[in-house]
Amino acid sequence: MSSHDAATEAAAASDKRRWIALAIVMTAAFMDLVDATIVNIAIPSIEKDLGASFGAIQWITAGYALAFAAGLITGGRLGDIYGRKRLFLLGTAGFTLASALCGFAANQEMLVGSRLLQGAAAAMMVPQVLSIIHVTFPAHERGKVFGMFGAIIGLGAVSGPLLGALLTQWNIAGLEWRPIFLINLPVGVAALILGRKFITESKAPKALKLDLVGVLLVTAALLMLVYPLTRGRELDWPLWGHLMMAGSLLVFGALVAYEKYKTKKDGSPLVELSLFKVKSFAAGIAVQLTFGVVLGIFFLVWTLYMQIGLGWTPLHAGLTGVPFSIAVSVAAGMSVQKLVPRFGRKVLQAGALTMIAGILLYLFAAGRYGTGIHSWQMIPPLVVMGLGMGLIVAPLTDAVLSEVPKEHAGSASGLINTTGQMGNALGLGLVSVVFFGTIDDEKLAKAPSEVGAAFTDAFQNSLGWAAGVLVLIFLVMFALPAKPKQHLEGGDDADEAVMVEKEPVLAH
């Protein structure tokens, strides 16, 4: 065999290897995304089976988002320092183990703890996915690969709730909701075995140092804010809860002061504070945070309303959400390819107004039809809301990054994702105020027949709050650039900027 033939064969082998590596990391990203969207639909089944309190239900969802948000930037940095393949495999192993613990949870406390572990493992696994793609594929192939990645993300967002509904409804081997977590075990084990063989190791040439103090401060601040929100109603809003929430602002202040010190000391802070001097970035982060709050509130209360309030099966509720998911995907594709290049910021603002219109339609439908509402009567408001959401989620990242200096593209991307997850956790915490806060438990205990009407009223109240926050989002969007510049032209830095983990905040 000639040396030329040998070289050709070697190239073909490496070609096959990199496509297998792509399939592995995409499967892991899909697993994380589906797991995030799958849980909401199974919440009523979990509540019934484990006798979980409404506070525990919020923690099953918010705990994941909190752990994920707190570890996301550090997870990416650990991959840069110790190797992306190593951290990906470690995160995948942790995610698989945590999924098993969730699936076999004996009580609500064990499930909440396992979800926290799962979120922390996802924070190690997920940031490596796009980094591995970036170093595995040459520049001319990345556009096609990122397009495939976007399609997988869209498929996960659509299929997650439906898969969760089917697995819960089928009640496989009498396990009820547990298969939604146990399904991750064979996938995770396969990703570990194949990942060891086919993924190429890589590290950053100039890796930053870790900022563990920053991680501890941001985690403490978030916990001090979200924990009293989720527990407050059950404990009749004790004084310590108000003090903790006020104290969280002081901890956030301490975080800012420490990050300034860390920047001067070694130039590797957890949060690059200089980014907030860029008006479009600061505004975009505010939009990302508040949009995360809206989605955190909506997706949980929507599930509780359909399954507990209206008494629908998980499959009925899951199928009702399909038109919404399709509308999000369609609008997201149109907004990036056709609309934003022509109309810029107006597309995002139109998305906020469209979502508000969908919420108002839903308020009208829920009020008019009460507990007798049918799926087909929900489809028009859900489609309108989905179109509005699609116009926001896809182009928002590019709008936020458009004026960020290219050397900070990676830090900015990590911060965008972290902020979205923080908003999601905060929104899930606020459910106890905007949804459960309007429900009189004592009254329902005496008259269980009133559950439907009470949950419908609480759902309408939550929608009112979501509409109010979207009005705020619309106004903040005026600070985004009118037409996003083509940020970062060419080179690896440009790829880093587009390599933002499009982890939908609706997910967790």
N, C-alpha and C positions, 0 to 999 in steps of 0.2 A: 504494500500500500504506500502510495506517494505521500510526502509530507503535506502536500496541498489537500489530498483526500482526508488525511488525518485531521487537519485543521478544520476542514468543512464539517466533518463528523463531530468534532469537539464543539464547534459552534452550534450545531443542531442540538446536541445534548444539552448544552447550556441554555439554549432557547426553550427546550421542553422544561427544563428545571425551573426557569423563571416563571413560566406560565402556571406550573404546579404551585410554586410559592405564592403567586397571585391568588389562585383559587383558595389556598389555605388561609391567607390573611383576610380575604373577603368573606370567607365563611365565618371566621371569628367575629368580624365586624357585624355580619348579618345576625349571628347568634346573640351578640350584645344588644343589638337594636330590637330584635324580635322579643328578647327577654324583657326589655323595658316596656314595650307596648303591650305585651301579652298579659302583664300582671293586673293592670286596671280592670280588665274584663272579668278576671277571676276573683276580684276583691269580695263581692258579696258571698261567694262560695267559701272563701277563707274565713270571713266573719262568722258565718253560720257554723262551719266545721270546728273551728278553734274557739268559738265564743269570744272572738277578738273585740275589744272596745273600739270605738270610733277613733280614739287617740292612737291606738296601735295600728289601725288601718292606715292612718296618715303616715305613721313612721315606716310602715312596710314600703310605702312609695317614696316618701321624702327622705328616709334614711339612705336609700340607694343614691338619690340625687346629691345629697350632702357629701357622702363619702367620695362619690365620683368627682364632684366639683373641687373638693379640698385636695384631692390627689392628682388631678389632671396635669397641671403644669409640672409638678415634681416627677410624675410618671414619664413625661416626655424627656425631662432632663436626665433622669436615671438611665434611660435608653441611650442618650447621647454619650453619657460617661462610661457605662458598663457594657453597652452593646444592645442594639435594638432586638436582635434575635433572642438574646438571653432574657430580656425583660418581657418580650412578647410571650415566650414559653412559660415564664414564671407567672405572668398575669393570667394566661390561659389556664394553667394548672390551678391557680387560686380561684378563678371564676368557676371552673368545673367542680372543685371541691365545695365551694360556697353554694353552688346550685344543688349539689347532693344534700347538703345540710338544710337548705330551704325545703327541698322535696320531702325530707324525713323529719321536719320540725314537729316536735311534740306539743308545743304551745306557742302562744303569740310572742313571748319573750325570745324564744329560740329563733323564730322566724325573723323578727326585727334584727337581732344580732347577725344572723346569716346574711340578711340583705345588706347590712352595713359592710360586711366582709366582701360580699359580691361587688358592691360599688367600688370599694378600694382596689379590688383585683382588676376591675374594668378600667380603672384609672391607670393601671400599669400596662394593660393589654392594648387598649384602643389607640393611644397616641403613637404607638409603634407602627400601626397599620400603614398609614400614609408615608411615614419615614422609610419603611421597608420597600414600598412601591417605588419611592423616589430614587433610592440607591440601586434598585434591582433593574429598572428599565431605563434605556437611553432617552435623552430629551425628546427625540422625534416620535417616540411611542407613547409618551406620557399622556398626551391629550386623549388618545383612544382609551387608555387604561383608566384615566379619571372619569371618562364618560361611562365606562362600564361600572365603575365604583358608584357613581351617582344613580345608575339604574338599579343596582343592588340595594342602595339605601331606600329608593322609592318602593321597591318590591317589599322590603322589610316593613316599611311603614304601613303598607296596605295589608300584608299578610299576617302581621303580628296579632292584631285584635281578632282576626278571623280564626287563626290557628289556636289562640287562647280559648276562644268560644267553643271550638270543636273539641279540644282536649278536655275542657271542663264538662261540657255537655255529655260526651261519651262516657265519662266516669269509668275510665279503663281500670279493670281489676278492683273496682270500688275505691279507687284512690282520689276521686273527685278532682280537686284543683292541683294536686301534687305533680301530675305529668307535665305541667307547664314549666316546671324547673328541671324535672328528671330527663326531659328530652335533650337537655344540654350535655348530658354525660357522654353518650356515644360520640356526639359531635366534637366535644372538647378533647376526648381521648384520641380521636382520629387526628385532630389538629396538632396535638402534642407529638404524636408518633411521626407524622409526615413533616411537621414543621422542623423537627430536629434534623431530618434528612435533606430537605429541599431549600430551606431558607438560608440565605447567605448572611453571615454576621457583618455588622458595620457599626462604626462609632463616629461621633462628630470629631472633625480635626481639631477644633478648639472648643472643647466642652466647658460649659460654665460650671461653677460649684453649686452644691445644693444649698437651699435656704430653708432649713428645717424649722427655724424659729418663725419664719414667715408663714410656713404651713400651719404650725401650732396656733399662731395668732388668728389666722383667717378661719381655721376650724373652730376655735373657741368662740370667736365673734358670731359665726353662723349658728352654732349650737345655742348660744345665749339668746339669740333672736328667735330661732325656730322652736326650740323645746317648750318655752312658756306658751307659745301660740297654740301648739298641739295639745298641751296638757291643761291649759288655763280654764277652758270651759268645764271640763270634768271636775276640776278642783275649785270651781267657783271664783276664778281669777284672784288668786292670793297675792299679797303684797310682794312676796319674793319674786313672783313672775314679772311684775312691772319693773322691779329693780334690776332683774337680769336683762330685760330688754333694753332698759336705759343704759346699763353697763356695757352692752354689746357695742354701743356707739363709741364708748371710751376705748374699747379694745380695737375697734376699727381705726381710731385715731392713733393708738399705739402702733398698729401695723404700718400706717403711713410713715410715722416717725422712724420706725426701725428700717423700713425699706429705703428711706433717704440715707440713713447711716450705712446700710449694706451696699448701696450703690457707690458711695465714696470709698468704702473699705476695699471691696474686691470686684466691683462692677458686675455682680451676678445676683441681683435681687429676684425675689419670686415675682414681683409686680414691677414692671418698668414704668415708673411714675411719669417720666418725661412724655410718654405717649398721650397723657391726658391734657398736655398743652396743645395737642392737635384737636381743634374744635370738632371736626367731623368724627374723630375716633371717640372723644368723650361723649358726644351725642349718641353715636352708634351703640356704645356700651350701655348707655341709659335705656335706649330702645330695646336692646337685647335682654337686659335685666327685667324691664317691665313686661315685655312680651312673654318672657319665661313665666312670670307671675300669672298672666292671663291663662296660659296653657296649663299651668299647674293646677289652677282652680278648675278650669272647664272640664278637663278630661276625667278627673275624679268624680266631680259632682254629676256629670253626665251619666257615668256608669251607675252611681248610686240611685239616681233618679229613675233610670230605665229598669234596673233589676230589682231594687227594693221598693221604690215608690210605685212603679207601674206593674211590678211582679213579672217582668219578662224573663225568659230563659237567657243564659249567656249567648246562645247561638242567635236568638232573635235580636238581642242587643248588638252583637258583633256584625250581623248582616246589615243592620240599620246604619252602621258606621261606614260601610263600603263606599257609598256615593261620596261621602265627605273625603275619604282618602284619595279616591280617583280625582276629585276636583282639585285637591291640593297638588297632586302630581302633574295634572294638565297645566294648571296655572303657573306652577314653578318652572316647567319647561318653556312655556311661552314668555315668561317675564325675563328670563336670562337671555334667551336667543333673539327675541324680536322687540320686546317692549322697552327694556331698560336702555339699550343703546340709543333709542330714539327719544325717550321721554325722561330718562334719568330718575331723579328722586320722586317725581310725581307718581311713578308706578307703585312705590312703597306706600305713599300716602293714600293712593287709590285703594291699595290693599287694606289699610287700616279702616277706611270708610266703608269698604265692602264688608269687612268682618262685622263692623258695627251694624250695618243694614241686616246682615244675616242673624245677628243676635236679637235685634228688634223683631224680626220676623218670627224667631223662635219664641220670644216672650209672648207675642200675640197668639201663636199656635198653642203653646202650653196653657195660657190663660183661657183661650176659647174652648179647647177640647177637654181640658182637665185630665182626669185619669183615664178617660176613654180615647185618648189620642192614639192614632195608628202610625206605623212606620212611614207610610206614604205621605202622611201629613207633616212629617219631620224632614222629608227629603229636600224640599225647596230651601228652608233656612240652612240646612247642613251643606248643601251644594254652594250656596252664596257664601257662607262662612269659609268653606274649603277653598273657594276661588280666591277670597281675600287673603287667607293664610299663605297660599302658594305664591301670591304676588309679593309677600314680605320675606318668607324664609329663604328662598333661593338667592335673591340679589342682595340681601342685607349684609352678608359678610364682605362682599366686594365693595359695597358702599362705605363700610366702616374702615376697610383697609386702604381705600383709594389714595389717601393723603399721608399714609404712614411711611416714614423713611424705610428704605428696603432693608437696612441692617437690623431693623426691629420687627420685620414681618413675622418671624417665628414666634416671638414673645407676644405680639398682638393677636395672632391666631389662637394661641393657647388661652389668652385672657378672654377672648370672645366666647370660646366654648365654656370656660369656667363660669363666666357671668351668666350665660344661659342656664346652666345647671343650678347655679345659686338662685336665680329667679324662679326656676321650677320648684326647688325645695321650699322657697318662701311662699309661693302660691299654694303649695300643698299644705303648708302650715296654716295659711289664712283660711283654708276650708272650714276650720273649726269656728271661725268668726262669721264668715259670709254665708255658710250653709247650715252647719249644725247649730250655730248661734240663734237661728230662727225656729228651731225645733224644740218643742216642750216635751221632754222625755216623760215626765209624770203624767201629762195628759194622754200621751200615746199609750202608756202602760194601762191606763183605764179604758181607753178606746182604741184597740189595735186597728179597727176599721178605718181610722183616720190617717193611717200611715201614708197612703197614696196622696191625699190632699196636702198633708204636711210637707212631704218631700217635693211635691210640685211647687208649693209656695217657696220652699228653700231654694229650689233650682232656679226659679224666676229671680229671687233676690241675688243669687250668685251671678246670673247673667247680667243683671243691672250693674253690679260691681265691675264685671269684665268689660262691659261697654264703656264705663267711666274711665277705666285704665287705658282703653284703646283710644279714647279722645285725647288723653295725655300723650300717648305715643305719637299720634298724628301731629300734635303741636311740636314735640321734640324733634320730629323728622325734618322740620324746617332748617335745623342746624346741620343736616347732612349736605354734602356737595350736590348742587343742582344736577350736574352730570358727572358721575364717577369717572375720574381719569383712568386711563389704562395703566394701573399701578404696576410699577416694576417691569421694565422691558427686558426680556431675555435673561439667560443665565440661571444659575441655581437659585439665587435669591427670589427670582420671579416664581419659580416652582414652589419654593417654600411658602410664598404668599397664597397661592391658590390651593396649596395642600392643607387647607383648613379642614379639620375633621367635621364633616357635615352631620354631626350627631344631632338629630332633631331634638329640641328641648321638650317636645311633646313626649318623647320617648320615655323618660324616667319619671 
